[in-house]
Amino acid sequence: MCMEQARMAAVDMAEIAQFQQKTSDPRLDRFFMVTISTIVLELSGFYLAALWIGWGALIVLVSQIWFHCLAKIQLQPSTEKIIDHGIVPRLPILLADGIGIIFVAFWLAKIAPLIMAMTLTAMLLIYGSIKYLFRTGEGRERNLQRRQSL
């Protein structure tokens, strides 16, 4: 998960820089600040996870909710558009993050810790499967562009 979050942060920062070169939309400044603050929260969570895995995981999940609640736009590099992207389209992601927080909190409170650990592992495997096995065409296109630029 750490590698995926780092990759997404790098993609977001590259896209923000790309859009800022082409337009002076004030929404980009807010999106930049939200992205930076999310990265700081995620890094705090990952470093804390080295000491206390449950608390670190909790902070990483909170950082995801932070991002999805505060990021009001979505960047579309293929069409070079900035789309207003409210909270409603992000509800499934927020729901999944909320469920993850509940399971981590139960695990920290030692409420059925084995079941919580197995459930969290299953959620992570499902997430990874969806993310990597069923990539969208735009995701493949972005990945190809990134490789060509290297």
C-alpha positions as CSV (number, residue, x, y, z in Angstrom):
1,M,0.0,0.0,0.0
2,C,2.9,2.4,0.7
3,M,4.2,2.0,-2.8
4,E,0.7,2.6,-4.3
5,Q,0.2,5.8,-2.2
6,A,3.7,7.0,-3.2
7,R,3.0,6.4,-6.8
8,M,-0.4,8.2,-6.7
9,A,1.2,11.2,-4.9
10,A,3.9,11.4,-7.6
11,V,1.2,11.2,-10.3
12,D,-0.9,13.9,-8.6
13,M,2.1,16.2,-8.2
14,A,3.1,15.7,-11.9
15,E,-0.4,16.4,-13.1
16,I,-0.7,19.5,-10.9
17,A,2.6,20.8,-12.3
18,Q,1.5,20.0,-15.9
19,F,-1.8,21.9,-15.4
20,Q,-0.2,24.8,-13.7
21,Q,2.0,25.4,-16.7
22,K,-1.0,25.6,-19.0
23,T,-3.5,27.5,-16.8
24,S,-3.8,29.7,-13.8
25,D,-6.9,28.2,-12.3
26,P,-7.1,29.0,-8.5
27,R,-8.6,25.5,-7.9
28,L,-5.2,24.1,-8.7
29,D,-3.6,25.9,-5.7
30,R,-6.2,24.4,-3.3
31,F,-5.7,21.0,-4.9
32,F,-2.0,21.4,-4.5
33,M,-2.3,22.2,-0.8
34,V,-4.7,19.3,-0.2
35,T,-2.3,16.9,-2.0
36,I,0.7,18.2,0.0
37,S,-1.1,17.9,3.3
38,T,-2.3,14.4,2.4
39,I,1.2,13.4,1.6
40,V,2.4,14.7,5.0
41,L,-0.4,12.8,6.8
42,E,0.4,9.6,4.9
43,L,4.1,9.8,5.6
44,S,3.3,10.3,9.3
45,G,1.1,7.2,9.2
46,F,3.7,5.1,7.4
47,Y,6.5,6.2,9.8
48,L,4.3,5.6,12.8
49,A,3.4,2.2,11.4
50,A,7.0,1.2,11.9
51,L,6.5,1.6,15.6
52,W,2.7,0.8,16.0
53,I,1.2,-0.7,12.9
54,G,-2.4,-0.2,13.9
55,W,-2.0,3.5,14.7
56,G,-0.1,4.1,11.5
57,A,-2.7,2.3,9.5
58,L,-5.4,4.5,11.1
59,I,-3.6,7.7,10.2
60,V,-3.1,6.5,6.6
61,L,-6.8,5.8,6.3
62,V,-7.7,9.2,7.8
63,S,-5.4,10.8,5.3
64,Q,-7.4,9.2,2.5
65,I,-10.7,10.5,3.9
66,W,-9.0,13.9,4.3
67,F,-8.1,13.9,0.6
68,H,-11.4,12.7,-0.7
69,C,-13.4,15.1,1.4
70,L,-11.2,18.2,0.5
71,A,-10.2,17.6,-3.1
72,K,-13.0,19.3,-5.0
73,I,-11.6,18.7,-8.5
74,Q,-10.3,15.9,-10.6
75,L,-7.6,16.4,-13.2
76,Q,-8.1,14.8,-16.6
77,P,-4.7,14.9,-18.3
78,S,-5.9,13.1,-21.4
79,T,-8.4,15.8,-22.2
80,E,-6.6,18.6,-20.3
81,K,-9.7,19.4,-18.3
82,I,-10.2,20.3,-14.7
83,I,-13.5,18.7,-13.6
84,D,-15.4,19.8,-10.5
85,H,-15.7,16.6,-8.6
86,G,-17.8,16.8,-5.5
87,I,-18.1,14.4,-2.6
88,V,-21.0,12.3,-4.1
89,P,-18.9,10.4,-6.7
90,R,-16.3,9.7,-4.0
91,L,-18.8,8.1,-1.6
92,P,-17.9,4.5,-2.4
93,I,-14.2,5.3,-1.6
94,L,-15.1,7.2,1.5
95,L,-17.3,4.2,2.6
96,A,-14.5,1.8,2.1
97,D,-12.1,4.0,4.0
98,G,-14.6,4.4,6.8
99,I,-15.1,0.6,7.0
100,G,-11.3,0.2,7.1
101,I,-11.0,2.7,10.0
102,I,-13.7,0.8,11.9
103,F,-11.9,-2.5,11.4
104,V,-8.5,-1.0,12.4
105,A,-10.1,0.6,15.5
106,F,-11.7,-2.8,16.5
107,W,-8.3,-4.5,16.0
108,L,-6.6,-1.8,18.2
109,A,-9.3,-2.3,20.8
110,K,-8.6,-6.1,20.6
111,I,-12.1,-6.8,19.5
112,A,-11.9,-10.1,17.5
113,P,-8.3,-9.2,16.4
114,L,-7.8,-12.2,14.2
115,I,-11.1,-11.6,12.3
116,M,-10.3,-7.9,12.0
117,A,-6.8,-8.7,10.7
118,M,-8.1,-11.2,8.2
119,T,-10.9,-8.8,7.0
120,L,-8.4,-6.0,6.5
121,T,-6.1,-8.3,4.6
122,A,-9.0,-9.4,2.4
123,M,-9.9,-5.8,1.8
124,L,-6.3,-5.0,0.8
125,L,-6.2,-7.9,-1.6
126,I,-9.5,-7.0,-3.2
127,Y,-8.3,-3.4,-3.6
128,G,-5.1,-4.5,-5.2
129,S,-6.9,-6.9,-7.5
130,I,-9.3,-4.1,-8.6
131,K,-6.5,-1.6,-9.0
132,Y,-4.1,-3.7,-11.0
133,L,-6.1,-6.4,-12.7
134,F,-8.9,-4.1,-13.9
135,R,-7.1,-0.9,-14.9
136,T,-9.1,1.6,-16.9
137,G,-8.0,2.6,-20.4
138,E,-7.0,6.1,-19.1
139,G,-4.8,4.5,-16.4
140,R,-3.0,2.4,-19.0
141,E,-2.6,5.4,-21.2
142,R,-1.2,7.5,-18.3
143,N,1.2,4.7,-17.4
144,L,2.4,4.4,-21.0
145,Q,3.0,8.2,-21.2
146,R,4.9,8.1,-18.0
147,R,7.1,5.2,-19.2
148,Q,7.8,7.0,-22.5
149,S,8.8,10.2,-20.7
150,L,11.5,8.3,-18.6
